[in-house]
Amino acid sequence: MFKKLREDIRAVKASDPAATSSITIFFCYPGIQATAAHRFENWLWRHGRRGIARFLSQVTRFFTGIEIHPGATLGRRVFIDHGMGVIIGETAVVADDVTIFQGVTLGGTGKEHGKRHPNVDEGAVIGVGASVLGNITIGARSKVGGGAVVVDNVPEDCTVVGIPGRVVWQNGMRICPADPHRRDLMPDPLEMQIEELLERVAQLEEHTKELLGAKLEAELTPYSGTAPVGTEPVKRAGELPIVEAKVSTEKAVAMKASETEDDSTPFRMFAKKNTTETTDKPERGE
């Protein structure tokens, strides 16, 4: 037991830059205190002293804020960092060199009996506030992102994020989250809605540009008196509306026609003849 405690302290020194000395780690790190107490409680549990083991686990929970069921199995060099709010269920199995941050739950779904808590393999990291639920396995060296809810098995060397948890990295390679045939790659509905909205905004912007371009072209085109089918002509400064312009044109044509008709009347012809004779008559004294 003391050998494992020394291993735990060395593991904390190696992974936490804030750790200064073994004494500080033992007295100031509740994760170290909880794992050390759990080893004794687990020994009592395995040797039939389950009532005492359960009582001592509650005492440990009171002082450290970490609840580890005495029936759970913890490996070597398990580091519970900060620790407050960590819950590890009765049938959970945590392998060597696992790091667990505050607020993590290794619990059950309430629908299973017997083995109902997860297995966490070597070197895995469970992020802040993550929930790993049910009889599932977190593969070796995998990472569960903060706040994720994992209810399915996670392969080795993966990174899991989101609710429900989905694999986004595996063996150092990005995995497309849009594959609808795998639950661990289930697309995020909110992300899909945002993408659809952005696409719609882009379409509206393109349509607006087309309308502005058509309006500008209409303003720069000389007025021809007629408008394209389905559009309204643009009225420019100093121009008459189409109806007024049409009426003015008709009035001008009518006035010109009336002048032509007046020239053909006898009175107008006589006046023109008289004017011609007066012009051609020589002045007196010539």
Residue, then its C-alpha position, 0 to 999 in steps of 0.5 A: m500500500f505504501k509503495k503504491l502511495r509513493e508511486d502516486i506521489r511521483a506521478v503527481k510530481a511528473s504531471d502537475p507543475a504546481a506540485t512542489s514536494s511530497i509532503t505538500i502533495f500528500f496533505c494538500y491533494p485530495g485526490i491522493q488522499a482519496t485514492a490512498a483511503h480507497r485502497f484500504e476500503n477496497w481491501l475491507w470490501r474484498h474481505g467481507r467487511r463491506g459495512i465498515a468499508r462503505f462507512l469509511s468511504q463516506v468519511t473520505r467523501f466528507f473530507t475530500g469531496i470525492e466519492i469512490h465506492p469501495g467496490a471499485t477497482l483502481g489501478r496504479r498511479v491514478f491521478i484525480d486532479h482537484g477532485m471535487g465532485v468526482i464519483i466512481g461507481e461500484t463496478a467501475v474499473v480504472a486502469d494504470d496511469v489514468t487521469i481524472f479531473q474534477g466533476v467526473t462521473l463514472g456511473g451507470t445508466g440505471k438500466e443495467h444490473g451486475k456490471r453496470h459501470p465503465n472500464v477506463d483503460e491505461g493512460a486515458v484522460i477524463g476531462v472536467g465534468a465529463s460523464v461516462l455512463g454504463n458498461i462501456t470501455i474507454g480505450a487506452r490513451s483516449k481522451v474524453g473532453g470536458g462536459a462530454v457524455v459518453v454512452d458508447n465504447v471508445p476505441e484506443d487513441c481517440t478524442v471524444v467530445g460533445i453530447p452525446g460523445r462522438v469521436v473527432w480524432q483517432n490515431g492523430m487523424r481528424i474524423c469527419p463528424a458528418d457520417p450518419h451511419r456511426r453513432d460515435l460520429m453522429p452530426d451535431p444538429l445545432e451545427m447543421q442548422i447554423e451551416e444551413l442558416l449561413e448558406r441561406v444568408a449567402q444566397l440572400e446576399e447574392h440575390t441582393k447584389e443582383l437586384l442592386g446591379a439591375k437597379l444601377e443598370a436601369e438608372l444608367t440606361p437612357y430613358s426610352g419611354t418604355a419599360p421592360v416587361g415585368t419591371e417599373p421604369v425608374k423616374r429620373a430627376g426632371e423627367l415626366p411620368i410615362v402618362e404625362a409624357k405621352v399626353s404632351t407628345e399627343k398635344a404637340v402632334a395635334m397642334k402641328a396638324s392643326e397648323t397644317e390644316d389652317d394653311s389649306t383654308p381659303f383665308r390663309m391662301f388669300a393672305k399669303k397671296n396678298t403678302t406676296e403681291t405687296t412684296d413684289k409691288p415697286e415703290r413710288g418714285e422708282 
